């Protein structure tokens, strides 16, 4: 999959949704420093651990990462 993780995550962005993944996507959209072109798990997780105060739990990132990988392998 050539789609970056950020661009994959944006498919879950929804101003009205209140689920964990949509909230993550909405916050990442507003985070202008988010590594938008990265496909690297370690780069993204390190960034979120240091700068992702909006992410309630890293397990949310891990869940979306698994979905991203599943779709990439279709």
Secondary structure, DSSP 8 states (H G I E B T S, - for coil): --S-HHHHHGGG--SS--SHHHHHHHHHHH-TTS-TT---HHHHHHHHHHH-TT-S-HHHHHHHHHHHHHHHT-
